[in-house]
Amino acid sequence: MAIASRLVKPETQDLLHLTVQRTERLSPHWMRITLGGGEIDRFRHMGYDQWFRIFLPLGGDEGLERVPAKANKLFGYLTYLRIPDGVRPVMRNYSVRAFRAATASRDAELDVDFVLHGSAADGTAGPASRWAETCEPGESVVIIDEGLAFNPERGTESVLLVADETGLPAIASICATLPASATGRAIIEVPSLEDALSFDAPAGVEVEWIVRSHDGKPGTLALARLESLTDAELPPSPFHAYVVGEQALPTSARRHLVRRGVDKDRISFCGYWRVGAASPTPKSQLAGAETHP
């Protein structure tokens, strides 16, 4: 997950043990997993595009108990890799789709939306997709908070948000956090019309959905739409741009925006994944290629 922006780190990056509360199939390519219980009271919600490392117990709970502190840092990660194959949890990066603080009648909850690639039933799903499709309430996970990548200058209320489907949860969360007076445009590319999950956004932020063909490379249409925007279609300046998704989308989009005169410091961009590549996965858990974080 290559990130290039001014990161905002959380107060703490301790390991937090949580449990699955509910699961919900939202569309052909979306599964929502609601986490809570455990140490959820220690999670500090920051809004915007808050993201975290999640460790999935595909080798059982024993592996979760062996995840080292600071597994997101070099030496901790090397220790994590020494957990035996077949026991070692799969680690992936995800965004907070929504967080609901505890009330007198309800415990705190955290929603995580998983993009589904392939199918668990026919063995074509990658490890994270397979877990999201098949996990049950009560199952355990471990997360490490990583904070924010979206970090506009104070007072900025004009935004340009661009993503493929993997960036939809982050954009939805950003729009939920922006002030009601915010203006701008969100361009989101999805693999099917059913995957265009609606979300609340300030009235001044126009949301544009683009559906790609089955064999289209993710991010290509979103990039083409961005490049086609006239000066009049761009948000009011100065705006902050946020571009995430398949690696070619944010890198090419940033280059395009800089050529159009947008200050580099006003662009947050992140390559979530790359076509043909996947995060390291234990050999015992390889059940198909998975590309999103």
Backbone hydrogen bonds in HBPLUS format (Angstrom, degrees):
<---DONOR---> <-ACCEPTOR-->    atom                        ^
c    i                          cat <-CA-CA->   ^        H-A-AA   ^      H-
h    n   atom  resd res      DA  || num        DHA   H-A  angle D-A-AA Bond
n    s   type  num  typ     dist DA aas  dist angle  dist       angle   num
A0271-GLY N   A0002-ALA O   3.00 MM 269  5.29 145.5  2.12 157.2 162.4     1
A0004-ALA N   A0269-PHE O   3.15 MM 265  5.74 159.9  2.19 170.2 170.6     2
A0269-PHE N   A0004-ALA O   3.48 MM 265  5.74 168.5  2.50 139.0 141.6     3
A0008-VAL N   A0148-LEU O   2.91 MM 140  4.93 164.5  1.93 141.8 145.2     4
A0148-LEU N   A0008-VAL O   2.83 MM 140  4.93 157.3  1.88 142.7 149.1     5
A0016-LEU N   A0143-ILE O   2.98 MM 127  5.29 157.0  2.03 154.0 160.0     6
A0143-ILE N   A0016-LEU O   2.93 MM 127  5.29 155.1  1.99 143.1 150.8     7
A0039-GLU N   A0017-HIS O   2.79 MM  22  5.57 161.4  1.82 163.7 169.7     8
A0018-LEU N   A0141-VAL O   3.00 MM 123  5.44 162.7  2.03 144.8 150.5     9
A0141-VAL N   A0018-LEU O   2.95 MM 123  5.44 153.5  2.02 146.6 147.3    10
A0019-THR N   A0036-GLY O   2.86 MM  17  5.54 165.4  1.88 157.3 161.3    11
A0036-GLY N   A0019-THR O   2.95 MM  17  5.54 150.7  2.03 151.9 161.5    12
A0020-VAL N   A0139-GLU O   2.77 MM 119  5.36 153.9  1.84 153.5 162.6    13
A0138-GLY N   A0020-VAL O   2.79 MM 118  5.22 159.8  1.83 140.2 144.3    14
A0021-GLN N   A0034-THR O   2.67 MM  13  5.42 172.4  1.67 165.6 165.1    15
A0022-ARG N   A0034-THR O   3.42 MM  12  5.16 153.9  2.49 127.8 132.9    16
A0034-THR N   A0022-ARG O   2.96 MM  12  5.16 173.1  1.96 147.8 150.1    17
A0024-GLU N   A0032-ARG O   2.87 MM   8  5.09 145.1  2.00 146.9 154.2    18
A0032-ARG N   A0024-GLU O   2.76 MM   8  5.09 174.5  1.76 158.8 157.6    19
A0026-LEU N   A0030-TRP O   3.00 MM   4  5.30 144.9  2.13 129.8 139.0    20
A0030-TRP N   A0027-SER O   3.32 MM   3  5.08 171.3  2.33 105.3 107.9    21
A0116-LEU N   A0029-HIS O   2.89 MM  87  4.71 160.0  1.93 118.1 123.6    22
A0031-MET N   A0114-PHE O   3.00 MM  83  5.18 153.7  2.07 145.5 153.5    23
A0114-PHE N   A0031-MET O   2.77 MM  83  5.18 174.1  1.78 159.5 159.0    24
A0033-ILE N   A0112-VAL O   2.83 MM  79  5.24 172.1  1.84 155.5 157.0    25
A0112-VAL N   A0033-ILE O   2.87 MM  79  5.24 151.6  1.95 144.3 153.8    26
A0035-LEU N   A0110-LEU O   2.73 MM  75  5.08 170.6  1.74 155.6 154.2    27
A0110-LEU N   A0035-LEU O   2.84 MM  75  5.08 157.0  1.90 150.3 154.6    28
A0040-ILE N   A0037-GLY O   2.95 MM   3  5.70 158.4  2.00 147.7 154.7    29
A0042-ARG N   A0039-GLU O   2.95 MM   3  5.66 163.9  1.97 122.3 127.7    30
A0043-PHE N   A0040-ILE O   3.03 MM   3  5.37 163.8  2.06 113.2 118.5    31
A0050-GLN N   A0047-GLY O   3.19 MM   3  5.93 152.8  2.27 137.3 145.2    32
A0096-VAL N   A0050-GLN O   2.86 MM  46  5.76 163.7  1.89 162.7 161.6    33
A0051-TRP N   A0147-GLY O   2.99 MM  96  5.85 150.5  2.08 155.8 163.0    34
A0146-GLU N   A0051-TRP O   2.90 MM  95  5.60 156.2  1.96 152.8 148.7    35
A0052-PHE N   A0094-TYR O   2.87 MM  42  5.68 153.3  1.94 161.9 170.9    36
A0094-TYR N   A0052-PHE O   3.03 MM  42  5.68 162.7  2.06 162.4 167.2    37
A0053-ARG N   A0144-ILE O   2.88 MM  91  5.05 157.4  1.93 146.9 149.0    38
A0144-ILE N   A0053-ARG O   2.87 MM  91  5.05 145.5  1.99 138.5 145.8    39
A0054-ILE N   A0092-ARG O   2.82 MM  38  5.46 162.0  1.85 159.6 163.6    40
A0092-ARG N   A0054-ILE O   2.98 MM  38  5.46 155.6  2.05 151.3 159.1    41
A0055-PHE N   A0142-VAL O   2.73 MM  87  5.11 158.0  1.77 158.8 163.9    42
A0142-VAL N   A0055-PHE O   3.34 MM  87  5.11 156.5  2.39 134.6 140.7    43
A0056-LEU N   A0090-VAL O   2.79 MM  34  5.15 164.5  1.82 151.7 154.7    44
A0058-LEU N   A0056-LEU O   2.90 MM   2  5.82 139.5  2.07 104.0  93.8    45
A0090-VAL N   A0056-LEU O   3.09 MM  34  5.15 146.1  2.21 145.7 146.4    46
A0060-GLY N   A0057-PRO O   3.01 MM   3  4.88 165.5  2.04 106.1 108.7    47
A0063-GLY N   A0060-GLY O   3.26 MM   3  6.04 139.4  2.43 117.6 123.8    48
A0064-LEU N   A0061-ASP O   3.00 MM   3  5.14 119.9  2.38  99.8 114.8    49
A0065-GLU N   A0061-ASP O   3.21 MM   4  6.60 152.0  2.30 154.9 161.7    50
A0066-ARG N   A0063-GLY O   3.03 MM   3  5.16 145.0  2.16 100.1 111.0    51
A0067-VAL N   A0064-LEU O   3.25 MM   3  5.36 166.1  2.27 105.4 109.6    52
A0073-LYS N   A0070-LYS O   2.99 MM   3  5.39 165.1  2.01 114.1 117.6    53
A0077-TYR N   A0073-LYS O   2.69 MM   4  5.73 154.3  1.76 160.5 168.8    54
A0078-LEU N   A0074-LEU O   2.96 MM   4  6.26 153.2  2.04 149.9 157.1    55
A0079-THR N   A0075-PHE O   3.07 MM   4  6.32 149.2  2.17 140.5 148.5    56
A0080-TYR N   A0076-GLY O   2.87 MM   4  6.17 152.1  1.95 144.5 152.8    57
A0081-LEU N   A0077-TYR O   2.91 MM   4  6.23 151.4  2.00 147.8 154.9    58
A0082-ARG N   A0079-THR O   3.01 MM   3  5.15 141.4  2.17  99.8 111.5    59
A0083-ILE N   A0080-TYR O   3.07 MM   3  5.56 163.6  2.10 113.2 118.4    60
A0087-VAL N   A0084-PRO O   3.00 MM   3  5.59 158.6  2.05 135.4 139.8    61
A0088-ARG N   A0084-PRO O   2.96 MM   4  5.81 149.4  2.05 157.6 163.0    62
A0093-ASN N   A0293-PRO O   2.71 MM 200  5.04 129.5  1.96 139.5 152.9    63
A0097-ARG N   A0111-ASP O   2.98 MM  14  5.40 151.8  2.07 154.6 154.8    64
A0111-ASP N   A0098-ALA O   2.83 MM  13  5.12 167.3  1.85 152.1 156.4    65
A0100-ARG N   A0109-GLU O   2.88 MM   9  5.21 166.7  1.90 152.1 155.8    66
A0109-GLU N   A0100-ARG O   2.94 MM   9  5.21 152.1  2.02 141.8 150.8    67
A0103-THR N   A0106-ARG O   2.75 MM   3  5.07 163.4  1.77 151.5 157.4    68
A0124-THR N   A0119-SER O   3.01 MM   5  5.15 129.3  2.28 151.9 154.8    69
A0125-ALA N   A0119-SER O   3.16 MM   6  4.62 136.6  2.36 117.3 109.9    70
A0130-ARG N   A0126-GLY O   2.82 MM   4  5.89 162.2  1.85 159.3 165.3    71
A0131-TRP N   A0127-PRO O   2.94 MM   4  6.12 157.5  1.99 146.1 152.2    72
A0132-ALA N   A0128-ALA O   2.92 MM   4  6.12 166.1  1.94 151.3 155.0    73
A0133-GLU N   A0129-SER O   2.96 MM   4  6.16 153.4  2.03 150.4 157.1    74
A0134-THR N   A0130-ARG O   3.11 MM   4  6.19 140.0  2.28 142.5 152.5    75
A0134-THR N   A0131-TRP O   3.13 MM   3  5.25 129.0  2.41  98.5 111.8    76
A0135-CYS N   A0131-TRP O   2.77 MM   4  5.44 137.8  1.95 161.9 163.6    77
A0139-GLU N   A0136-GLU O   3.14 MM   3  5.97 161.1  2.18 147.0 148.5    78
A0156-THR N   A0153-GLU O   3.03 MM   3  5.75 161.1  2.06 146.9 147.2    79
A0183-THR N   A0157-GLU O   2.86 MM  26  6.29 155.1  1.92 154.4 162.0    80
A0240-HIS N   A0158-SER O   2.85 MM  82  6.37 154.1  1.92 149.2 151.8    81
A0159-VAL N   A0183-THR O   2.97 MM  24  6.46 155.1  2.03 148.0 154.1    82
A0185-ARG N   A0159-VAL O   3.08 MM  26  6.52 148.0  2.19 146.0 153.7    83
A0160-LEU N   A0240-HIS O   2.97 MM  80  6.20 150.4  2.06 142.7 142.3    84
A0242-TYR N   A0160-LEU O   2.80 MM  82  6.19 153.4  1.87 165.6 168.4    85
A0161-LEU N   A0185-ARG O   2.86 MM  24  6.24 166.7  1.87 157.0 161.5    86
A0187-ILE N   A0161-LEU O   2.71 MM  26  6.17 158.5  1.76 161.5 167.0    87
A0162-VAL N   A0242-TYR O   2.88 MM  80  6.30 161.5  1.91 162.0 166.2    88
A0244-VAL N   A0162-VAL O   3.08 MM  82  6.61 152.9  2.16 155.1 160.9    89
A0163-ALA N   A0187-ILE O   3.01 MM  24  6.52 148.6  2.11 159.8 168.5    90
A0189-GLU N   A0163-ALA O   2.93 MM  26  6.35 162.9  1.96 150.3 155.2    91
A0167-GLY N   A0164-ASP O   3.02 MM   3  5.72 154.4  2.08 121.6 128.7    92
A0168-LEU N   A0165-GLU O   3.08 MM   3  5.18 161.8  2.12 107.1 112.9    93
A0171-ILE N   A0167-GLY O   2.99 MM   4  6.24 165.3  2.01 160.4 164.8    94
A0172-ALA N   A0168-LEU O   2.87 MM   4  6.01 165.2  1.90 160.0 164.1    95
A0173-SER N   A0169-PRO O   2.99 MM   4  6.14 154.6  2.05 143.7 150.4    96
A0174-ILE N   A0170-ALA O   2.84 MM   4  6.09 154.8  1.91 149.5 157.0    97
A0175-CYS N   A0171-ILE O   2.92 MM   4  6.15 166.6  1.94 152.8 155.8    98
A0176-ALA N   A0172-ALA O   3.05 MM   4  6.26 142.2  2.20 137.6 148.1    99
A0177-THR N   A0173-SER O   3.11 MM   4  6.30 128.1  2.39 137.8 150.5   100
A0177-THR N   A0174-ILE O   2.98 MM   3  5.14 137.7  2.16 101.0 113.5   101
A0178-LEU N   A0174-ILE O   2.90 MM   4  6.14 142.1  2.05 154.6 165.8   102
A0182-ALA N   A0179-PRO O   2.98 MM   3  5.52 168.8  1.99 122.9 124.9   103
A0184-GLY N   A0204-GLY O   3.00 MM  20  6.35 138.8  2.18 143.1 130.4   104
A0206-GLU N   A0184-GLY O   2.96 MM  22  6.30 159.3  2.00 143.3 137.3   105
A0186-ALA N   A0206-GLU O   2.74 MM  20  6.09 157.0  1.79 162.9 162.5   106
A0208-GLU N   A0186-ALA O   2.72 MM  22  5.97 165.7  1.74 168.3 173.2   107
A0188-ILE N   A0208-GLU O   2.96 MM  20  6.32 165.4  1.98 168.2 172.7   108
A0210-ILE N   A0188-ILE O   2.93 MM  22  6.11 152.0  2.01 150.7 149.9   109
A0190-VAL N   A0210-ILE O   2.85 MM  20  6.26 156.8  1.90 163.1 170.3   110
A0212-ARG N   A0190-VAL O   3.16 MM  22  6.46 159.6  2.20 161.4 167.7   111
A0195-ASP N   A0192-SER O   2.97 MM   3  5.32 145.7  2.09 106.9 117.2   112
A0196-ALA N   A0193-LEU O   3.12 MM   3  5.46 165.9  2.14 113.2 116.4   113
A0197-LEU N   A0195-ASP O   2.94 MM   2  5.52 127.6  2.22 106.9  91.4   114
A0205-VAL N   A0202-PRO O   2.95 MM   3  5.46 170.3  1.96 123.0 125.2   115
A0216-GLY N   A0213-SER O   3.12 MM   3  5.14 164.8  2.14 108.2 112.6   116
A0220-THR N   A0217-LYS O   3.24 MM   3  5.91 166.7  2.26 139.3 142.8   117
A0223-LEU N   A0219-GLY O   2.98 MM   4  6.08 158.4  2.03 149.0 154.7   118
A0224-ALA N   A0220-THR O   2.99 MM   4  6.23 160.0  2.03 145.8 151.6   119
A0225-ARG N   A0221-LEU O   2.89 MM   4  6.09 154.9  1.95 147.0 153.6   120
A0226-LEU N   A0222-ALA O   2.99 MM   4  6.23 159.8  2.03 146.6 152.1   121
A0227-GLU N   A0223-LEU O   2.91 MM   4  6.18 164.1  1.94 155.8 159.7   122
A0228-SER N   A0224-ALA O   3.03 MM   4  6.18 129.2  2.29 136.1 149.1   123
A0228-SER N   A0225-ARG O   3.09 MM   3  5.05 132.8  2.32  94.5 107.8   124
A0229-LEU N   A0226-LEU O   3.17 MM   3  5.46 157.4  2.22 107.9 114.7   125
A0233-GLU N   A0230-THR O   2.95 MM   3  5.11 134.1  2.16 100.7 113.8   126
A0234-LEU N   A0230-THR O   3.20 MM   4  6.56 128.9  2.47 146.5 159.9   127
A0234-LEU N   A0231-ASP O   3.35 MM   3  5.32 143.5  2.49  95.5 105.2   128
A0241-ALA N   A0266-ARG O   2.80 MM  25  6.16 163.1  1.83 166.4 163.2   129
A0268-SER N   A0241-ALA O   2.79 MM  27  6.12 168.2  1.81 156.5 157.1   130
A0243-VAL N   A0268-SER O   2.92 MM  25  6.44 155.0  1.98 155.4 163.1   131
A0270-CYS N   A0243-VAL O   3.05 MM  27  6.60 148.3  2.15 152.3 159.8   132
A0272-TYR N   A0245-GLY O   2.90 MM  27  5.06 135.5  2.10 133.8 142.4   133
A0249-LEU N   A0246-GLU O   2.79 MM   3  5.71 145.7  1.90 136.5 144.7   134
A0247-GLN N   A0273-TRP O   2.69 MM  26  5.71 154.2  1.75 164.3 172.7   135
A0251-THR N   A0247-GLN O   3.39 MM   4  6.48 168.9  2.41 155.7 158.8   136
A0252-SER N   A0248-ALA O   3.06 MM   4  5.83 157.6  2.11 136.9 143.9   137
A0253-ALA N   A0249-LEU O   2.87 MM   4  5.83 157.3  1.92 151.4 158.8   138
A0254-ARG N   A0250-PRO O   2.96 MM   4  5.92 159.7  2.00 141.7 146.9   139
A0255-ARG N   A0251-THR O   3.23 MM   4  6.37 160.5  2.27 140.2 145.3   140
A0256-HIS N   A0252-SER O   2.98 MM   4  6.21 157.4  2.03 146.6 152.8   141
A0257-LEU N   A0253-ALA O   2.89 MM   4  6.13 164.3  1.92 155.4 159.1   142
A0258-VAL N   A0254-ARG O   2.94 MM   4  6.13 160.5  1.98 153.7 158.7   143
A0259-ARG N   A0255-ARG O   3.07 MM   4  6.28 155.6  2.13 144.3 151.0   144
A0260-ARG N   A0256-HIS O   3.12 MM   4  6.43 134.3  2.33 138.4 150.9   145
A0260-ARG N   A0257-LEU O   3.05 MM   3  4.98 127.2  2.34  91.4 105.9   146
A0262-VAL N   A0257-LEU O   2.99 MM   5  5.48 164.5  2.02 148.7 144.0   147
A0261-GLY N   A0258-VAL O   2.95 MM   3  5.08 159.6  1.99 107.8 112.3   148
A0266-ARG N   A0263-ASP O   2.85 MM   3  5.37 158.7  1.90 116.3 123.5   149
A0267-ILE N   A0264-LYS O   3.15 MM   3  5.44 148.4  2.26 118.7 116.8   150
A0277-ALA N   A0274-ARG O   3.01 MM   3  5.50 156.6  2.07 142.8 140.4   151
A0285-GLN N   A0282-PRO O   2.86 MM   3  5.40 157.7  1.91 117.8 125.4   152
A0286-LEU N   A0283-LYS O   3.27 MM   3  5.36 172.5  2.27 110.0 111.6   153
